[in-house]
Amino acid sequence: MTAIPLFGLVAGIHQVTPGVVAMSMYEGFFARFYSTTVGYQRADVDWFSRHVGESFSDVLDLCGGSGRLARGIVLPGSSALVVDTAPDMLAQAPLDESRKIEFLRADVFQLSLGRGFDLVVCGGLALPMFSSRQRVELLRVATSHLRPGGRVLFDYLPLGEGEVEVTHHMVLPVLDGSPGFILAGVQRDPAAKVQRTNLLAEFDRDGGRTVRLVTGHELAVISDGEMTNELDAAGLTALHQHDHLPVPGGSPLAWPLRFVSAAKKEDLSEGPPPCGRRGRSGP
Ligand SMILES: C[S@@+](CC[C@H](N)C(=O)[O-])C[C@H]1O[C@@H](n2cnc3c(N)ncnc32)[C@H](O)[C@@H]1O
């Protein structure tokens, strides 16, 4: 596992507290925590559902974790394939026999399925986990798995104008009901164009033993120019985008998200086709 970028209160507590176990955000306790908290999000699912093209029958969900997005988008009679490397994330998928969703443990950078999909999704801020070079590579994987007329749907953290560095923390309950807490921190560093997240969990196990776990990651904050260049290098053009802004007075850890629908450049030589499922379209 790459080093966890610790900052602020979590770094301070980690420094003075022995026995804190560092782990990936997509493993064990944190995989369950991530899937439960992100599972409440609807904004991305709702926007993606409105921008999936005229009709579709199958979805490829890259870095799909528990399949949250695929489950939200797929229509009755359609199917989805969710690809992720983390067994603990794939294991969070609820049993849902009403939909045709398959799961594949694989590295998206090695993916070559030899078939096309109507929709390729890479959401939940999966793309910003990677460097610019890797993002182009991942978008190329998406393009190479797209049928003519298909769509790529993804999200990222857009760089705002005149942003200054800020760090926020908040305390959350441990979701499985154990006595304890999670200290969550987000550090936005616009100069380095990154947003770091830290989670420090402390809770009691049966028998009174205290467990202390820490995780964190660094996501890219991406400028408009960079995103345009990366899409272009992957053979894609953005058709629609939408900025989802945090609710005023809501979580201090939330930042604007940008949702994007893109198509293969070669599909657009005669102008962009109309978008929107079943005649619906939106901002
Ligand atoms: C930020 S989570 C997003 C999960 C899901 N898309 C969602 O919206 O809930 C990122 C996911 O990418 C997966 N991942 C990271 N690197 C990967 C790779 N090289 N290939 C496949 N999955 C990867 C992680 O295991 C994790 O489940």
The ligand as an SDF file (V2000), in Angstrom:
LIG
                    3D

 27 29  0  0  0  0  0  0  0  0999 V2000
  -13.6070    5.9300   -4.8650 C   0  0  0  0  0  0  0  0  0  0  0  0
  -14.0610    4.2320   -4.9460 S   0  0  0  0  0  0  0  0  0  0  0  0
  -15.4640    4.3130   -6.0350 C   0  0  0  0  0  0  0  0  0  0  0  0
  -16.3630    3.1140   -5.9450 C   0  0  0  0  0  0  0  0  0  0  0  0
  -17.6480    3.1900   -6.7910 C   0  0  0  0  0  0  0  0  0  0  0  0
  -17.3890    3.6310   -8.1530 N   0  0  0  0  0  0  0  0  0  0  0  0
  -18.7050    4.0730   -6.1650 C   0  0  0  0  0  0  0  0  0  0  0  0
  -19.0480    5.1000   -6.7550 O   0  0  0  0  0  0  0  0  0  0  0  0
  -19.2010    3.7440   -5.0890 O   0  0  0  0  0  0  0  0  0  0  0  0
  -12.7730    3.6840   -5.9880 C   0  0  0  0  0  0  0  0  0  0  0  0
  -12.7220    2.2020   -6.2850 C   0  0  0  0  0  0  0  0  0  0  0  0
  -11.6900    1.9680   -7.2570 O   0  0  0  0  0  0  0  0  0  0  0  0
  -11.1100    0.6940   -6.9920 C   0  0  0  0  0  0  0  0  0  0  0  0
   -9.8250    0.6230   -7.6970 N   0  0  0  0  0  0  0  0  0  0  0  0
   -8.6870    1.2960   -7.4070 C   0  0  0  0  0  0  0  0  0  0  0  0
   -7.7300    0.9950   -8.3170 N   0  0  0  0  0  0  0  0  0  0  0  0
   -8.2860    0.1150   -9.1850 C   0  0  0  0  0  0  0  0  0  0  0  0
   -7.8020   -0.5570  -10.3490 C   0  0  0  0  0  0  0  0  0  0  0  0
   -6.5540   -0.3640  -10.7980 N   0  0  0  0  0  0  0  0  0  0  0  0
   -8.6420   -1.3990  -11.0050 N   0  0  0  0  0  0  0  0  0  0  0  0
   -9.9230   -1.6020  -10.5550 C   0  0  0  0  0  0  0  0  0  0  0  0
  -10.4280   -0.9900   -9.4620 N   0  0  0  0  0  0  0  0  0  0  0  0
   -9.6220   -0.1330   -8.7920 C   0  0  0  0  0  0  0  0  0  0  0  0
  -11.0660    0.6390   -5.4790 C   0  0  0  0  0  0  0  0  0  0  0  0
  -10.9440   -0.6830   -5.0060 O   0  0  0  0  0  0  0  0  0  0  0  0
  -12.4000    1.2970   -5.1040 C   0  0  0  0  0  0  0  0  0  0  0  0
  -13.4170    0.3420   -4.9480 O   0  0  0  0  0  0  0  0  0  0  0  0
  1  2  1  0
  2  3  1  0
  2 10  1  0
  3  4  1  0
  4  5  1  0
  5  6  1  0
  5  7  1  0
  7  8  2  0
  7  9  1  0
 10 11  1  0
 11 12  1  0
 11 26  1  0
 12 13  1  0
 13 14  1  0
 13 24  1  0
 14 15  1  0
 14 23  1  0
 15 16  2  0
 16 17  1  0
 17 18  1  0
 17 23  2  0
 18 19  1  0
 18 20  2  0
 20 21  1  0
 21 22  2  0
 22 23  1  0
 24 25  1  0
 24 26  1  0
 26 27  1  0
M  CHG  2   2   1   9  -1
M  END
$$$$
